């Protein structure tokens, strides 16, 4: 089982990310769960959302405290939130930022794999808005491979309709432009 | 079709598929997405129902009592404080023998304000004459709403389908959403046994004197017994069509178990994982999931639990001055059996605190390692304050 924690801000669509990833997983015949941080949410405030993906049926229905992967949708959160809290030592930190993985390692002191991509830039170019939830799915797939890129075609189409191809293009760019630094 | 939906949406999909005629609800906190989805379905025509937005939960159920009296299939959803406000009319619904179905998302009661999961809200309504069915995942929620209409309409009693706030209501997971024709073959249109009819005027709700009130109450008691007797037959039919069944209780590894955990709601699901791991280590542990709480399946519960050495009940609820509510009911079910196993009552997850695999594992070990219960109720994970 792979457990993923997403950090974003209310309104940036972190819950949509977990839903899309869960849909892609079941497209492949896997099992998946997605849930937000439980409680009231405010637009702009730091929020988290969570995924579990497994080949077997998922029975655990409690929070995720020791994720394998952490994804940060908003560059400003690295300084605001302890994004590596509970992240497994051999885990993967994936950040939307202009910084290099080495810069992120310097700031977070995280020893595992670090991946960065300027998803805001990609989203602005491809979607015209700085919303990176679908773009960052490409980064996650490249870094930890929970599902195949193609498995997101149907979920994106269902959710975004005629905007799906642009979201897919942004996703693929993040996949291809990802900077990866394996464990130090 | 397999879809990824929240528990709340699984309820809404089932209500759509049940071809409910009228929905009434109060849309403000502690309400959930359930009625948000349903108002959308009513607005876009995917559900041909009247959505009545009212000024309180009390009014929501009052409106449905009127509606259901005219012979229409009716639905509402609420939570926590909203259910508490409905209390008087919960008695009215069962007394009027109206098979209204309600989705009740377990949320803690105030003060302090807390919208997280806690079962005390629904369990405080156990004596109102509503059938209560507790669910552990999105699929079970969808299936149970469909079963609830069959069961309620058969015995003329209202049904509460109960699900955990957040851990179930807000969790996305794959759910098989059946086709309309398939559901129609299981759940035919509602045929009321009595209804308001302008051509045949009559009055409901008049004074009932002592010479007949007791018989009316006894009739509700009999309907509850009928519900207990009929639920397995409804599940037989459900299983033929959908290839799934749940049981009033489900016993997992109970036959040779020394210790049996008793759970409800999403704690059951996490406990399955723990019990599987403990079994792999050679521990003789079993799990009994309680789905039907009213009517209470006393004989079934007794037969599952009687041969174990110890019973550990996990309650995400509390009756002040008494203890965990499920533990009390389990003790009552066993008390007339000579040599019955001791019942350990554990209080966990109150007000939305997480019940992790570690917490459940600790409950098992504490039960195993003590000769007798340390206290009537053992509160798990209490902090020093």
Interface residues (C-beta under 8 A of the other chain):
Chain A: X18 X19 X22 X23 X26 X31 X32 X33 X34 X35 X36 X38 X39 X40 X58 X59 X60 X61 X62 X63 X65
Chain B: X2 X4 X115 X116 X136 X137 X165 X166 X167 X168 X170 X171 X172 X173 X174 X266 X267 X269 X270 X272 X273 X276 X352 X354 X355 X356 X357
